[in-house]
Amino acid sequence: MLTWYLDNSDGKYSYVEGRFYVDMNGTRTMKIFDPTEMSVTTAMQGQPDYIGDQWLNKGGESRRMIEPSNEEIKKIANEIKNSTRSENVWELAKEIFNWHKNHTEYEREVVGEGYTQSALEVLHSGKGDCDELSYLYISLCRAAGIPSRFVEGYMVSPKEETEKFGGHVWAEIYDGEWVTVECAGNGTAQSEVRWNFGIYRPDHIGVFFDDGTNASIYVVLGGIAAEGTTWTSYEPYPETSSVISWDFIEYNQMYLAVYPDGRRELVKERE
């Protein structure tokens, strides 16, 4: 996480202007992850920072957004864990994802514009945006002992006729490496497991990666600042803007083949 510390207690600075430039070049390739047979205990030992709660501390109030310690969430995670009778990260995370897709649906601004539901609120409403659905899935995984985190970035389209981008959030679980889990699909549970569990798509451009602390939640929901920051109101309020552009040098289309035995692979031609 990139952090700045500024002490202006002596009034030295009349204002602070921040500019950010992210230059991302290179090739992104679709990846189908394979299970590693890693146990939950081994995963926890490898990534202990991605197991606990994460709070949003803003405006003098605190809200728990990722909440594996919540009793309702723990109960569901334990029920899934007992039903699978497995300590295997991949198998357990997949069953949690299957439960997640059977009990939630993707919907933007469930409560209202500008309000982000916590994991528990998504559990109660059964609906959520990409970040909200990811928070619930992460909470369930962590409650089962699986290290997990969120990624914030963009989802882009390579097709010229529909060229666009949009802000997006997805989840990752730790199975010897960080494995992509897209929580915002609205297909059947079976199709979501096939297409959105354990598959990294090159249209997902990650910019910010959760480090397991409250500061990560604050960055994505409260703004780029430290907890406890005080603000002075300006009249008129300073203008902010962002400019995002990209070029696709080459786009090689492939297809995901799913076989009856559950195997998945990329193929060049559609059968």
VENDA-V887350 format. One record per helix or strand of 2 or more residues. SS is the DSSP state (alpha for helix, beta for strand). FROM is the first residue (numbers start at 1). TO is the last residue. If there is no record, write none. Layout:
SS;FROM;TO + SS;FROM;TO
This chain:
beta;31;32 + alpha;40;46 + alpha;48;50 + beta;54;58 + beta;61;66 + alpha;71;84 + alpha;89;103 + beta;105;106 + alpha;119;125 + beta;127;128 + alpha;130;143 + beta;148;156 + alpha;160;162 + beta;165;174 + beta;178;181 + alpha;189;196 + beta;199;200 + beta;204;209 + alpha;214;221 + beta;255;258 + beta;264;267
